[in-house]
Amino acid sequence: MLMSNRDRIARLHYMPYSFRVLQAGDHVLCAVTGRKIALEDLRYWSIARQEPYASAEASVQAERAAKRIP
């Protein structure tokens, strides 16, 4: 029986300009908001913290929380 990747959280390795799928799935969860992000819509992440973000604003919030931006 084939396993479906629908409604499964993927595990990714974030790199500059791309990511590699380590565990199949169709979405990840934003590290700041907890919102589902479809892999085809994923645009923002932190390489250093290996975290995905739902928006640029969420990315900035995470950077501020990590004390990287005043």
C-alpha positions in Angstrom: 0.0 0.0 0.0 1.3 3.4 -0.9 1.6 6.0 1.8 0.1 9.4 1.1 2.0 12.6 2.0 -1.3 14.5 2.3 -1.7 16.4 5.5 1.7 15.2 6.9 4.4 17.4 8.3 7.6 17.3 6.2 11.0 17.4 7.8 13.4 19.6 5.9 17.0 20.7 5.9 17.2 24.4 5.0 20.0 25.7 2.8 20.7 28.9 1.0 18.0 29.4 -1.7 16.5 25.9 -1.3 15.7 23.1 1.1 16.1 19.3 1.0 13.3 17.0 2.1 14.4 14.6 4.8 11.0 13.2 5.6 8.2 13.3 3.1 5.1 15.5 3.8 3.1 18.3 2.2 3.7 21.1 4.7 5.7 22.5 7.6 4.6 24.6 10.6 5.8 28.2 11.0 8.2 28.4 14.0 6.6 31.7 15.1 2.9 31.4 14.3 2.3 27.6 14.1 0.5 28.1 10.8 0.7 25.4 8.2 2.9 26.3 5.2 2.5 24.1 2.1 5.9 23.2 0.7 5.2 24.9 -2.6 4.4 28.2 -0.7 7.5 28.1 1.6 9.6 31.2 1.0 11.2 32.1 4.4 13.4 30.1 6.7 16.4 30.4 8.9 19.5 28.3 7.9 21.1 28.9 11.4 18.1 27.8 13.4 16.6 25.4 10.7 13.1 26.9 11.1 10.5 27.8 8.6 8.4 31.0 8.6 5.0 31.8 7.1 5.9 35.3 6.2 8.6 37.9 6.1 7.1 39.4 9.3 7.3 36.1 11.1 11.0 35.8 10.0 11.7 39.3 11.4 10.0 38.4 14.7 12.2 35.3 15.0 15.3 37.3 14.3 14.4 39.8 17.0 13.6 37.1 19.5 17.0 35.6 18.7 18.5 39.0 19.5 19.9 39.4 16.0 17.9 42.6 15.2 17.4 45.4 17.8 
